[in-house]
């Protein structure tokens, strides 16, 4: 039984290791596999990471927020999902919090995060 658990944990740690290091406040471009019938395609979802939950575990997720046509859209991605193709870190954000829920109430320039140099 413990061998099976170790095998599953090794598989999940391998899946976690293929993505770059990122944290809340970073702007990322997530490449997601979309299945439509028998066809597969890659769709990109670009936005700001507002939280990471359960970091270092098999249930790790991260939430990406973007504003599209003036409407804020948030999407939650599990790190170990087979539908995640790759994650690109476009900008490192300079934030002092782990959860950026306050961005939900901000618009325009007020919702901007400074870049870490």
N, C-alpha and C positions, 0 to 999 in steps of 0.2 A: 504494500500500500504506500509506504513512504517513497519507494522508487518511482511510483507513478506521480506522486506529488512533486518530486524533484524534477522529473522529466517535463511536467507541465510548467513549472516555474522557470526552467531553463529555456523553454520555448518562448515564454512571455518576456524574459529578460533579453532574449535575442531580438524580439520584435521592438522592444523599447530602445535598444541600442542603435537601431538604424536611423534614428532621427536626431537632428542637431539639438544642442542645449538651448532652451528658451525659457522665459519666465513671463509673468504678467507684466503688461506694459509694452511688450515687443509687438511689432507689426510682422505678421507672418502671412505666407501664401501657402494654403493647404491644397494639395492636389488629391481629389477624391475620385475614386472609381464609381461610375454610375452604370448600372445595368439596366438596359431597356430591351426587354425581350431576350433575344440571343446576342445582341450587340453590347459592346463595352465601350465606354468613353471616359476621358479624364476631364473633370470639371474643377476649376480653380476657385477657391474661396479666400479672399484676401481681407484681413481685418486686424484688429487689435486684440491680443489675448487679455481677457479681463480676469481670468482665474485659472488655477490648476488645482485639481482635487486629487487626493490620495496619491501623491507623488511617490514613486518608487514601488508601488504595489501593482497587482494585476488589474485592478479596477481604476487605474489612473485615467482621468479625463481632463480636457481643457476646453474652455469656452472662448469662442472668437466672436467679436462684435464688429459689425460694419454698418455704415449708414448708406442705404440705397434709396434714392429719390426722396430724401428727407425722412425716411422711416428707419429706425434702428432695428437691425436683425441680428439675433444671436443664435449661434449654432454650437452644440456640444459634440465634441469628438472624443471617442475612446482611443487611447494611444495604441492598444493592441488590436484594433479593428483591422481586418483584412482589406477593408475598403480604402484605407489611407495609403496612397501611393508614395507621397513624399511631403515634407514640410520644409519650406524655405524661410529663413529669417531675413527679412528685408531691412528692418531697423531695430536697434536696441533702445528700449524706452527707459527713461530715468524716472522711476517711481519709487515711493517709499512704503507702498502697501502691497499686500499679497492679493487682495480682492479689490477690483476697481469698479465696484457697483455704482459709485458716484458719477461715472460717465453716462449713465442712463438718463440723468437729469440735465446733462449739458448738451449744448449745440454749438456748431461752428468752431470758432477759435477757442472757446472755453473748454471744448472737449479735446483739445490738442495736447499731446504728451511730448515733453522735451526729449530730444535724442541724446543718448549717452555717447560721449565722444571718446 
